[in-house]
């Protein structure tokens, strides 16, 4: 027993990069308990007495142990992470922040400063390295990260070094006036490119809210996937999970290019589904998924646990799921909870790797509707670049490139706001709203048409003959009457 404990302590000591002056100082290491530390101090005192050395190590001057005992300011210099590495990005991000950051937000803010993907905290990751070196400290639930005094010293030196070497990173972090280097032609946002087999990795992207947690089961799916699949956190404006083909070896100075595979997953727990049905978000989410540009939207519905209280009766939730599959044409997958959802995402990711891993992937910059049907096996596959992923008919509002700072959200058009207004009406699905927008793209055009009507009867039936849906059925008099009251009434509604 004792020999095994000593071996574990010795391995832990061998991994620690800094010198230790006493047994008490070794208490910060794993497998060093109070008893072992006291024995080390006792043996150290005996050794110094036998060798005629002072009872404690010298604090100044140059004694026999000076080469082995650097000054207190030396340790931060012993470890200096490489620029654009994960540890370098995390230290600079926390140096810039005025308050501790949660894990997901810290990784998201640090990702543009790092050439490699930052994943959830793991013992061998950058966060684990900084914690072991006493450069970061973790506190609270959920955990938040901040710099220790030693970490602040090192971060200040890294920031000063970034100022001395003007670059895009230093301008972004420290607000310098330097002009960033001009973009190369390959960074043109609409340049044609393709990724050949072996030149890309397929990575699962999870929305950052999945890691932060929603409800009692929130945050469990990314945690269950950790270590099993390549997983990255990203703010997604459509869906909760999707897969990207990411370039392996981009040229220096350019972020890796990415193409989004034609599958997007929206995860819904039973309680979340009931709440979204109650407040009208469910129809809007389906409308956005249908127009995001990805061919295969998937609804991942988790069945409620035994005794779980739901905002709506279970038959209503199941009817909504059936309507999503039959009417909207989405694939609906039911699971028993977060563990089964994580297993399904793992299996789906393996299928996508087999389907796309051996194919040539090309960027599609044209109209999403002009892509045509899926390409046959073996043929080059046209996929949307990540920054073109649309949200509600426009470009993805995040516009995030790997390694590039996120852009501010783009302003919505009048048509986008009009579509959101229409979706708030009961019985008005995404397909019906799209049919109305094709004839009247703005509220002004619809109200002008109502003003041209000669009598109230004509106003109420103006939209009733609009064809919508796959069967091209009429919108109907009931919805037409409701819209006429909403957009054709002068002044407040009665």
C-alpha positions as CSV (number, residue, x, y, z in Angstrom):
1,X,0.0,0.0,0.0
2,X,2.7,2.5,1.1
3,X,4.8,1.7,-2.0
4,X,1.9,2.3,-4.3
5,X,1.2,5.6,-2.6
6,X,4.8,6.8,-2.9
7,X,4.9,5.8,-6.6
8,X,1.7,7.8,-7.3
9,X,3.1,10.8,-5.5
10,X,6.4,10.5,-7.4
11,X,4.6,10.5,-10.7
12,X,2.7,13.5,-9.7
13,X,5.9,15.3,-8.6
14,X,7.6,14.5,-11.9
15,X,4.8,16.2,-13.8
16,X,5.0,19.4,-11.8
17,X,7.3,21.9,-13.6
18,X,8.3,24.2,-10.7
19,X,10.8,23.6,-7.9
20,X,9.4,23.0,-4.4
21,X,11.1,24.4,-1.3
22,X,9.5,22.3,1.4
23,X,7.2,19.3,2.0
24,X,4.4,21.8,2.9
25,X,4.7,23.3,-0.6
26,X,4.0,19.8,-2.1
27,X,0.5,19.8,-0.7
28,X,-0.8,21.4,-3.9
29,X,0.1,18.2,-5.8
30,X,-2.1,15.2,-6.2
31,X,-1.4,12.2,-3.9
32,X,0.5,14.4,-1.4
33,X,-1.4,14.3,1.9
34,X,-0.6,15.9,5.3
35,X,1.2,12.8,6.6
36,X,3.5,12.6,3.5
37,X,4.2,16.3,3.6
38,X,5.2,16.2,7.3
39,X,7.5,13.2,6.6
40,X,9.2,15.2,3.8
41,X,9.7,18.2,6.0
42,X,11.2,16.0,8.7
43,X,13.6,14.3,6.3
44,X,14.6,17.6,4.8
45,X,15.5,19.0,8.2
46,X,17.6,15.9,8.9
47,X,19.4,16.2,5.6
48,X,20.2,19.9,6.2
49,X,21.5,19.1,9.7
50,X,23.7,16.3,8.4
51,X,25.1,18.6,5.6
52,X,25.6,21.6,7.8
53,X,23.1,23.7,5.8
54,X,20.8,26.4,7.3
55,X,17.5,25.0,8.6
56,X,15.5,26.8,5.8
57,X,16.4,27.6,2.2
58,X,18.0,31.0,1.7
59,X,15.8,33.8,0.5
60,X,18.5,35.9,-1.1
61,X,22.1,35.8,-2.2
62,X,23.8,33.0,-4.1
63,X,24.2,29.9,-1.9
64,X,24.8,26.4,-3.0
65,X,21.2,25.9,-4.0
66,X,20.7,29.1,-5.9
67,X,20.7,27.4,-9.4
68,X,17.9,25.1,-8.2
69,X,15.8,27.7,-6.3
70,X,14.9,30.6,-8.6
71,X,13.4,33.8,-7.2
72,X,9.7,34.2,-6.6
73,X,9.2,36.1,-9.8
74,X,10.8,33.4,-12.0
75,X,7.9,30.8,-12.2
76,X,5.7,32.9,-14.6
77,X,8.6,33.1,-17.0
78,X,9.2,29.3,-16.9
79,X,6.0,28.7,-18.7
80,X,5.2,30.9,-21.7
81,X,2.5,29.5,-24.1
82,X,3.1,29.9,-27.8
83,X,1.1,32.6,-29.7
84,X,-2.2,31.4,-31.1
85,X,-2.2,28.4,-28.8
86,X,-5.1,27.6,-26.5
87,X,-3.5,28.6,-23.3
88,X,-2.3,31.9,-24.9
89,X,-5.8,32.7,-26.1
90,X,-7.4,31.9,-22.7
91,X,-4.9,34.1,-20.8
92,X,-5.4,37.0,-23.1
93,X,-9.2,36.7,-23.0
94,X,-9.3,36.7,-19.2
95,X,-6.7,39.6,-19.1
96,X,-9.1,41.6,-21.2
97,X,-12.2,40.6,-19.2
98,X,-13.1,42.6,-16.1
99,X,-14.9,39.8,-14.4
100,X,-14.8,35.9,-14.2
101,X,-16.2,34.1,-17.2
102,X,-18.2,30.9,-17.4
103,X,-16.6,28.1,-19.3
104,X,-18.7,28.2,-22.4
105,X,-18.4,32.0,-22.8
106,X,-14.7,31.9,-22.1
107,X,-14.1,29.3,-24.8
108,X,-16.2,31.2,-27.3
109,X,-14.4,34.5,-26.7
110,X,-11.0,32.9,-26.9
111,X,-11.6,30.8,-30.0
112,X,-10.8,33.7,-32.5
113,X,-7.4,34.0,-30.9
114,X,-6.5,30.3,-31.3
115,X,-5.6,28.3,-34.4
116,X,-6.9,25.1,-32.9
117,X,-10.5,24.3,-31.8
118,X,-11.1,24.9,-28.1
119,X,-13.3,22.2,-26.7
120,X,-15.0,21.7,-23.3
121,X,-12.6,21.6,-20.4
122,X,-10.7,18.3,-20.2
123,X,-7.7,17.3,-18.1
124,X,-5.4,17.5,-21.1
125,X,-6.8,20.7,-22.5
126,X,-5.6,24.2,-22.2
127,X,-7.9,25.0,-19.3
128,X,-6.7,22.0,-17.4
129,X,-3.1,23.0,-18.0
130,X,-3.5,26.5,-16.7
131,X,-5.4,25.2,-13.6
132,X,-2.6,22.8,-12.8
133,X,0.0,25.6,-13.2
134,X,-1.9,27.8,-10.8
135,X,-2.4,30.4,-13.5
136,X,-6.2,30.1,-13.5
137,X,-8.7,29.6,-10.6
138,X,-12.2,28.2,-10.7
139,X,-15.0,29.2,-8.5
140,X,-18.8,29.0,-8.1
141,X,-21.5,26.8,-9.6
142,X,-21.7,26.8,-12.6
143,X,-17.9,27.3,-12.5
144,X,-16.4,30.6,-13.5
145,X,-12.7,31.2,-14.4
146,X,-10.4,34.1,-13.5
147,X,-6.7,34.7,-13.4
148,X,-4.6,34.1,-10.3
149,X,-1.9,36.6,-9.3
150,X,0.7,34.6,-11.2
151,X,-1.6,34.3,-14.1
152,X,-2.1,38.1,-14.2
153,X,1.7,38.6,-14.3
154,X,2.0,36.2,-17.2
155,X,-1.0,37.6,-19.1
156,X,0.4,41.2,-18.8
157,X,3.6,40.0,-20.3
158,X,1.8,38.3,-23.2
159,X,-0.3,41.4,-23.8
160,X,2.8,43.5,-23.9
161,X,4.5,41.2,-26.3
162,X,1.4,41.3,-28.5
163,X,1.7,45.1,-28.6
164,X,5.3,45.0,-29.6
165,X,4.4,42.7,-32.6
166,X,1.5,44.5,-34.3
167,X,-1.0,41.9,-35.6
168,X,-4.7,41.4,-35.9
169,X,-4.8,39.8,-32.5
170,X,-3.2,42.8,-30.7
171,X,-5.5,45.2,-32.5
172,X,-8.6,43.2,-31.5
173,X,-7.5,42.6,-27.8
174,X,-5.9,45.9,-26.8
175,X,-7.7,48.4,-29.0
176,X,-4.5,49.5,-30.8
177,X,-4.5,51.8,-33.7
178,X,-2.5,49.5,-35.9
179,X,-4.1,48.7,-39.3
180,X,-4.6,44.9,-39.6
181,X,-2.9,43.3,-42.6
182,X,-4.9,43.3,-45.8
183,X,-6.9,40.2,-46.4
184,X,-5.5,37.7,-48.9
185,X,-7.5,36.8,-51.9
186,X,-8.4,33.4,-50.4
187,X,-10.2,35.1,-47.5
188,X,-12.7,36.6,-49.9
189,X,-16.1,35.7,-48.3
190,X,-17.5,34.5,-51.7
191,X,-14.5,32.8,-53.3
192,X,-15.1,29.4,-54.9
193,X,-13.3,26.6,-53.1
194,X,-13.6,22.9,-52.6
195,X,-12.4,20.4,-50.0
196,X,-11.1,17.1,-51.2
197,X,-11.1,13.8,-49.2
198,X,-8.5,13.9,-46.5
199,X,-8.4,17.7,-46.5
200,X,-11.1,18.2,-43.9
201,X,-12.4,17.0,-40.5
202,X,-16.1,16.5,-39.8
203,X,-16.9,18.2,-36.4
204,X,-20.1,18.4,-34.4
205,X,-21.1,22.0,-33.5
206,X,-23.4,22.5,-30.5
207,X,-25.1,25.7,-29.7
208,X,-23.6,27.5,-26.7
209,X,-27.0,27.4,-24.8
210,X,-26.8,23.6,-24.9
211,X,-23.6,23.8,-22.7
212,X,-24.9,26.5,-20.4
213,X,-28.0,24.4,-19.6
214,X,-31.7,24.8,-20.1
215,X,-33.8,23.4,-17.2
216,X,-33.0,20.4,-15.1
217,X,-31.5,18.4,-18.0
218,X,-29.8,21.3,-19.7
219,X,-26.1,20.9,-20.5
220,X,-26.1,17.1,-20.3
221,X,-26.0,16.3,-24.0
222,X,-22.6,18.1,-24.6
223,X,-21.2,16.6,-21.4
224,X,-22.2,13.1,-22.5
225,X,-20.6,13.6,-25.9
226,X,-17.3,15.0,-24.4
227,X,-14.4,12.8,-25.3
228,X,-16.4,10.7,-27.7
229,X,-16.7,12.9,-30.7
230,X,-15.0,16.2,-31.9
231,X,-17.3,18.8,-30.3
232,X,-17.2,22.6,-30.5
233,X,-19.3,25.2,-28.9
234,X,-20.7,28.0,-31.1
235,X,-23.5,30.4,-31.1
236,X,-26.0,28.9,-33.7
237,X,-28.9,31.0,-34.9
238,X,-30.7,28.0,-36.2
239,X,-30.9,24.6,-34.6
240,X,-29.0,23.2,-31.6
241,X,-26.6,20.9,-33.4
242,X,-25.0,20.7,-36.9
243,X,-21.9,19.3,-38.5
244,X,-19.2,21.2,-40.4
245,X,-16.5,20.0,-42.7
246,X,-13.5,22.0,-41.5
247,X,-10.3,22.5,-43.5
248,X,-7.3,20.7,-41.8
249,X,-4.3,22.7,-42.9
250,X,-5.1,26.2,-43.9
251,X,-2.3,28.5,-45.1
252,X,-0.7,30.7,-42.5
253,X,-2.7,33.9,-41.8
254,X,-6.1,32.5,-43.0
255,X,-8.7,30.8,-40.8
256,X,-9.8,27.3,-41.9
257,X,-12.7,27.2,-44.3
258,X,-15.8,25.4,-43.4
259,X,-18.8,23.9,-45.1
260,X,-22.0,22.9,-43.3
261,X,-23.3,19.4,-43.9
262,X,-27.0,19.2,-44.9
263,X,-28.3,18.1,-41.5
264,X,-29.4,20.4,-38.6
265,X,-30.9,19.1,-35.4
266,X,-33.3,21.0,-33.1
267,X,-33.4,19.3,-29.7
268,X,-36.7,19.6,-27.7
269,X,-37.4,18.3,-24.2
270,X,-41.0,17.6,-23.5
271,X,-41.4,20.7,-21.2
272,X,-39.5,22.9,-23.7
273,X,-41.8,21.7,-26.5
274,X,-44.9,22.5,-24.4
275,X,-43.6,26.0,-23.6
276,X,-42.7,26.8,-27.2
277,X,-46.2,25.6,-28.3
278,X,-47.8,27.9,-25.7
279,X,-46.0,31.1,-26.6
280,X,-45.9,30.6,-30.4
281,X,-42.1,30.0,-30.7
282,X,-42.6,26.5,-32.1
283,X,-44.1,27.7,-35.4
284,X,-41.4,30.4,-35.8
285,X,-38.6,27.8,-35.1
286,X,-40.0,25.4,-37.7
287,X,-40.3,28.3,-40.2
288,X,-36.6,29.2,-39.6
289,X,-35.5,25.6,-39.9
290,X,-37.3,25.2,-43.2
291,X,-35.6,28.3,-44.7
292,X,-32.1,27.9,-43.2
293,X,-30.8,26.3,-46.4
294,X,-30.0,22.8,-45.0
295,X,-31.9,20.0,-46.7
296,X,-32.5,17.7,-43.8
297,X,-33.9,19.3,-40.6
298,X,-34.3,16.9,-37.7
299,X,-36.4,17.4,-34.6
300,X,-35.0,15.5,-31.6
301,X,-37.9,15.1,-29.2
302,X,-37.1,13.8,-25.7
303,X,-40.0,11.9,-24.0
304,X,-40.9,13.2,-20.5
305,X,-39.7,11.3,-17.4
306,X,-42.1,9.5,-15.1
307,X,-44.1,11.9,-13.0
308,X,-42.7,15.0,-14.9
309,X,-45.1,17.9,-14.9
310,X,-45.7,19.3,-18.4
311,X,-47.2,22.7,-19.4
312,X,-49.5,20.9,-21.9
313,X,-51.0,17.4,-22.0
314,X,-48.9,14.7,-23.5
315,X,-51.3,13.9,-26.4
316,X,-51.1,17.5,-27.6
317,X,-47.3,17.3,-27.6
318,X,-47.3,14.0,-29.6
319,X,-49.9,15.5,-32.0
320,X,-47.5,18.5,-32.6
321,X,-44.6,16.1,-33.2
322,X,-46.7,14.1,-35.8
323,X,-47.8,17.3,-37.5
324,X,-44.1,18.4,-37.7
325,X,-43.3,15.2,-39.5
326,X,-46.3,14.8,-41.8
327,X,-47.2,18.4,-42.6
328,X,-43.8,20.2,-42.4
329,X,-41.8,17.2,-43.8
330,X,-39.2,17.3,-40.9
331,X,-37.6,14.0,-39.7
332,X,-38.7,13.5,-36.0
333,X,-36.6,11.3,-33.8
334,X,-38.0,10.4,-30.3
335,X,-35.6,9.6,-27.5
336,X,-35.9,8.7,-23.8
337,X,-33.7,11.5,-22.5
338,X,-30.3,13.2,-22.8
339,X,-28.4,10.0,-22.7
340,X,-30.2,8.5,-25.7
341,X,-30.0,11.9,-27.5
342,X,-26.3,11.9,-27.1
343,X,-26.1,8.4,-28.4
344,X,-28.2,9.3,-31.4
345,X,-26.1,12.3,-32.3
346,X,-23.0,10.1,-32.1
347,X,-24.5,7.6,-34.5
348,X,-25.7,10.3,-36.8
349,X,-22.3,11.9,-36.9
350,X,-20.7,8.5,-37.9
351,X,-23.2,8.2,-40.7
352,X,-22.3,11.7,-42.0
353,X,-18.6,10.9,-41.9
354,X,-19.2,7.8,-44.0
355,X,-21.4,9.7,-46.4
356,X,-19.2,12.8,-46.9
357,X,-15.7,11.7,-45.8
358,X,-14.8,10.3,-49.2
359,X,-16.4,13.0,-51.4
360,X,-15.3,16.3,-52.9
361,X,-17.1,19.1,-51.1
362,X,-17.7,22.4,-52.9
363,X,-18.9,25.8,-51.6
364,X,-22.2,26.9,-52.9
365,X,-22.6,30.7,-53.1
366,X,-25.7,30.8,-55.3
367,X,-29.4,30.9,-54.4
368,X,-30.1,28.1,-51.9
369,X,-33.2,27.1,-53.9
370,X,-31.1,26.6,-57.0
371,X,-29.0,23.8,-55.5
372,X,-31.3,21.1,-56.8
373,X,-31.7,17.6,-55.4
374,X,-28.9,15.9,-53.5
375,X,-26.0,14.7,-55.6
376,X,-25.7,11.0,-56.3
377,X,-23.0,9.1,-54.4
378,X,-19.5,9.8,-55.7
379,X,-20.4,13.1,-57.3
380,X,-19.0,16.4,-55.9
381,X,-21.4,17.8,-53.2
382,X,-22.4,21.4,-53.1
383,X,-22.7,22.7,-49.5
384,X,-23.3,26.0,-47.8
385,X,-20.3,27.8,-46.2
386,X,-20.8,28.3,-42.6
387,X,-21.0,32.1,-42.9
388,X,-23.8,31.7,-45.5
389,X,-26.0,29.7,-43.2
390,X,-29.2,31.6,-43.3
391,X,-31.5,32.5,-40.4
392,X,-35.0,33.3,-41.5
393,X,-34.1,33.8,-45.1
394,X,-31.0,36.0,-44.6
395,X,-27.4,35.2,-43.9
396,X,-26.5,33.8,-40.6
397,X,-26.5,36.7,-38.2
398,X,-23.3,35.6,-36.5
399,X,-21.1,35.4,-39.6
400,X,-18.5,33.6,-37.6
401,X,-15.4,32.3,-39.4
402,X,-13.0,30.0,-37.5
403,X,-10.3,32.1,-36.0
404,X,-12.0,35.4,-36.9
405,X,-13.8,37.7,-34.5
406,X,-17.6,37.5,-34.7
407,X,-19.3,40.3,-36.6
408,X,-22.2,42.3,-35.1
409,X,-25.7,41.0,-36.0
410,X,-27.0,42.2,-39.3
411,X,-30.1,44.4,-39.4
412,X,-33.3,42.6,-40.3
413,X,-35.2,43.5,-43.4
414,X,-38.9,44.6,-43.4
415,X,-39.8,41.3,-45.0
416,X,-38.1,39.4,-42.1
417,X,-40.1,41.4,-39.5
418,X,-43.3,41.0,-41.5
419,X,-42.8,37.2,-41.6
420,X,-42.3,37.1,-37.9
421,X,-45.5,39.1,-37.4
422,X,-47.5,36.7,-39.6
423,X,-46.2,33.6,-37.7
424,X,-47.7,35.0,-34.5
425,X,-51.3,34.5,-35.8
426,X,-53.0,31.2,-34.9
427,X,-53.3,28.8,-37.8
428,X,-50.8,30.6,-40.0
429,X,-48.0,28.2,-40.7
430,X,-44.6,28.9,-42.3
431,X,-45.8,27.8,-45.7
432,X,-48.8,30.0,-45.6
433,X,-46.7,33.0,-44.4
434,X,-44.3,32.4,-47.3
435,X,-47.2,32.4,-49.8
436,X,-48.4,35.7,-48.5
437,X,-44.9,37.2,-48.7
438,X,-44.5,36.2,-52.3
439,X,-47.5,38.3,-53.2
440,X,-47.1,41.1,-50.6
441,X,-43.5,41.3,-49.5
442,X,-44.0,44.1,-47.0
443,X,-46.8,45.4,-44.7
444,X,-47.0,48.6,-46.8
445,X,-47.8,46.6,-50.0
446,X,-50.5,44.7,-48.2
447,X,-52.1,47.8,-46.6
448,X,-52.0,49.5,-50.0
449,X,-54.0,46.6,-51.5
450,X,-56.5,46.9,-48.7
451,X,-56.9,50.6,-49.4
452,X,-57.6,49.9,-53.0
453,X,-60.6,47.6,-52.0
454,X,-64.0,49.3,-52.6
455,X,-66.0,47.6,-49.8
456,X,-65.3,45.6,-46.6
457,X,-66.4,42.4,-48.2
458,X,-63.7,42.6,-50.9
459,X,-61.1,43.5,-48.2
460,X,-62.0,40.4,-46.1
461,X,-61.7,38.0,-49.1
462,X,-58.5,39.6,-50.6
463,X,-56.2,36.9,-49.4
464,X,-58.6,33.9,-49.3
465,X,-57.6,32.6,-52.8
466,X,-53.8,32.7,-52.2
467,X,-52.4,29.2,-53.0
468,X,-50.1,27.7,-50.3
469,X,-48.6,24.5,-49.2
470,X,-47.6,21.4,-51.3
471,X,-51.2,20.8,-52.3
472,X,-51.7,24.4,-53.4
473,X,-54.9,24.9,-51.3
474,X,-56.5,28.3,-50.8
475,X,-55.6,30.2,-47.7
476,X,-59.3,30.3,-46.8
477,X,-61.8,33.0,-45.7
478,X,-61.1,32.7,-41.9
479,X,-57.4,33.7,-42.1
480,X,-58.1,36.2,-44.8
481,X,-60.7,37.9,-42.5
482,X,-58.2,37.9,-39.5
483,X,-55.5,39.5,-41.6
484,X,-57.9,42.1,-43.0
485,X,-58.8,43.2,-39.5
486,X,-55.2,43.3,-38.4
487,X,-53.7,45.2,-41.4
488,X,-56.7,46.8,-43.0
489,X,-58.2,48.6,-40.0
490,X,-57.4,52.3,-39.6
491,X,-56.6,53.2,-36.0
492,X,-56.7,50.9,-33.0
493,X,-58.4,47.5,-33.3
494,X,-62.0,47.3,-32.0
